[in-house]
Amino acid sequence: MYSEARLLSKLGKNLVRKQLPLRICLWNNNFIDLGPEPSVCITIKNPRAALCFLKPKLDRLGRAYVEGEIDIEGPLPHVMQIVEKLNCSDSGRGLHSLLDYFALRHNRRRDARAIRYHYDIANDFYALWLDRNMVYSCAYFRTGKEDIHLAQEQKLDHICRKLQLRSGEQFLDIGCGWGGLICWAAKNYGVKALGVTLSRQQYLYAKARVEREGLADRVEVRLQDYRDIPGENFFDKISSIGMFEHVGLKKLPVYFGVIRRLLKENGLVLNHGITTRDPDNRSFNPSGGRFIDSYVFPDSELPHVSRTAYEMECQALEVLDMEGLRPHYAQTLMHWVERLEAQRERAVSLVGEKYYRIWRIYMAGCSHAFERGWVSVYQLLAAKQTLPGLTKQPWTREYQYVKMGELENARPCWSDHLSIK
């Protein structure tokens, strides 16, 4: 163990080599400026926390922040840029690589426990920073100027348009969250919807919401594992939005196999999920993977989009359309984290300082990861095609969008509005 004097000496030598707009405030009231006019301040509260900065890594810094050993002040986009430059990891990829290890992680009991850990914190906590429909997945921006409420409603409608939902159809949403999509689809497209979730808090909220909105005759919510949904060839349309990250690479054939069993011939499925940028799937989590696995999403694994399409095709789910939404998720997360910061006192009163810090740094870090291209998010639309013949689809994608003349403004470039001010 270093003496305090030696630790301070090594810390100073290690940090002064980096030219960053960062001030490091020490527990002894001294500070180190790594560049002129620092925009971010990191306060190291004790000598043990200083060890993280001798060879800083994203996981270690995230853990120190969550455990209250360091404080971070400054605009979060600046914070994440500086932390990335401090990072000494050999790779920006994930930190897990053993397939056999992951294969043991995903069973029904462990999957349910992981879902409860993340989603059963408190519905009131999520309501502080999600939109009015409580949609916890990537929003959809047409101009980049929309608030989170409109952007999420655009996403819900975009999904319904892609699936070509029609009145009276049987619609299944796997991992239905707080019921935003199933209620939207029932009210606006006249479907009969079933939503399943493993989160008891989400189930109770969604069930009460269905009753409150007068949709009990058209919408059902179940606290149920998707693998336990009975029947074959029953649903006209199926969606899975932000759920398959919990499935596990080894279990993707089971996951898409269940969808194939439940879906009618020529029925449509839309799978929306986060993916790794590593085409060889040698790593399954973005940079900071151990932090995410420990504090945020236990057992999550991210396939490459090519792996996703491959597994769908192996189950006779013919991929018809693929849309990358990476800029949309960077924007969504910044909306969420700014809304969370604005409600800090209420959030801490609901879930405590530690959970507030987890979600604050996690969402800011994920926004940075999407912006940097370490991870992405895709919507894959597919049709069940087990028999010979043509899939019944429109000739063009025009059905997915409103007419251009209905938009108030022309669509700008992604980079014009990637970060909210």
Rosetta blueprint (number, residue, H / E / L):
1 M L
2 Y L
3 S L
4 E H
5 A H
6 R H
7 L H
8 L H
9 S H
10 K H
11 L H
12 G H
13 K H
14 N H
15 L H
16 V H
17 R L
18 K L
19 Q L
20 L L
21 P L
22 L E
23 R E
24 I E
25 C E
26 L L
27 W L
28 N L
29 N L
30 N L
31 F E
32 I E
33 D E
34 L L
35 G L
36 P L
37 E L
38 P L
39 S L
40 V E
41 C E
42 I E
43 T E
44 I E
45 K L
46 N L
47 P H
48 R H
49 A H
50 A H
51 L H
52 C H
53 F H
54 L L
55 K L
56 P L
57 K L
58 L H
59 D H
60 R H
61 L H
62 G H
63 R H
64 A H
65 Y H
66 V H
67 E L
68 G L
69 E L
70 I E
71 D E
72 I E
73 E E
74 G L
75 P L
76 L H
77 P H
78 H H
79 V H
80 M H
81 Q H
82 I H
83 V H
84 E H
85 K H
86 L H
87 N L
88 C L
89 S L
90 D L
91 S L
92 G L
93 R L
94 G L
95 L L
96 H L
97 S L
98 L L
99 L H
100 D H
101 Y H
102 F H
103 A H
104 L H
105 R H
106 H L
107 N L
108 R H
109 R H
110 R H
111 D H
112 A H
113 R H
114 A H
115 I H
116 R H
117 Y H
118 H H
119 Y H
120 D L
121 I L
122 A L
123 N H
124 D H
125 F H
126 Y H
127 A H
128 L H
129 W H
130 L L
131 D L
132 R L
133 N L
134 M L
135 V L
136 Y L
137 S L
138 C L
139 A L
140 Y L
141 F L
142 R L
143 T L
144 G L
145 K L
146 E L
147 D L
148 I H
149 H H
150 L H
151 A H
152 Q H
153 E H
154 Q H
155 K H
156 L H
157 D H
158 H H
159 I H
160 C H
161 R H
162 K H
163 L L
164 Q L
165 L L
166 R L
167 S L
168 G L
169 E L
170 Q E
171 F E
172 L E
173 D E
174 I E
175 G L
176 C L
177 G L
178 W L
179 G L
180 G H
181 L H
182 I H
183 C H
184 W H
185 A H
186 A H
187 K H
188 N H
189 Y H
190 G L
191 V L
192 K E
193 A E
194 L E
195 G E
196 V E
197 T E
198 L L
199 S L
200 R H
201 Q H
202 Q H
203 Y H
204 L H
205 Y H
206 A H
207 K H
208 A H
209 R H
210 V H
211 E H
212 R H
213 E L
214 G L
215 L L
216 A L
217 D L
218 R L
219 V E
220 E E
221 V E
222 R E
223 L E
224 Q L
225 D L
226 Y H
227 R H
228 D H
229 I L
230 P L
231 G L
232 E L
233 N L
234 F L
235 F E
236 D E
237 K E
238 I E
239 S E
240 S E
241 I E
242 G L
243 M L
244 F H
245 E H
246 H H
247 V L
248 G L
249 L H
250 K H
251 K H
252 L H
253 P H
254 V H
255 Y H
256 F H
257 G H
258 V H
259 I H
260 R H
261 R H
262 L H
263 L E
264 K E
265 E E
266 N E
267 G E
268 L E
269 V E
270 L E
271 N E
272 H E
273 G E
274 I E
275 T E
276 T E
277 R L
278 D L
279 P L
280 D L
281 N L
282 R L
283 S L
284 F L
285 N L
286 P L
287 S L
288 G L
289 G H
290 R H
291 F H
292 I H
293 D H
294 S H
295 Y H
296 V L
297 F L
298 P L
299 D L
300 S L
301 E L
302 L L
303 P L
304 H E
305 V H
306 S H
307 R H
308 T H
309 A H
310 Y H
311 E H
312 M H
313 E H
314 C H
315 Q L
316 A L
317 L E
318 E E
319 V E
320 L E
321 D E
322 M E
323 E E
324 G E
325 L L
326 R H
327 P H
328 H H
329 Y H
330 A H
331 Q H
332 T H
333 L H
334 M H
335 H H
336 W H
337 V H
338 E H
339 R H
340 L H
341 E H
342 A H
343 Q L
344 R H
345 E H
346 R H
347 A H
348 V H
349 S H
350 L H
351 V H
352 G L
353 E H
354 K H
355 Y H
356 Y H
357 R H
358 I H
359 W H
360 R H
361 I H
362 Y H
363 M H
364 A H
365 G H
366 C H
367 S H
368 H H
369 A H
370 F H
371 E H
372 R H
373 G L
374 W L
375 V E
376 S E
377 V E
378 Y E
379 Q E
380 L E
381 L E
382 A E
383 A E
384 K E
385 Q L
386 T L
387 L L
388 P L
389 G L
390 L L
391 T L
392 K L
393 Q L
394 P L
395 W L
396 T L
397 R L
398 E H
399 Y H
400 Q H
401 Y L
402 V L
403 K L
404 M H
405 G H
406 E H
407 L L
408 E L
409 N L
410 A L
411 R L
412 P L
413 C L
414 W H
415 S H
416 D H
417 H H
418 L L
419 S L
420 I L
421 K L
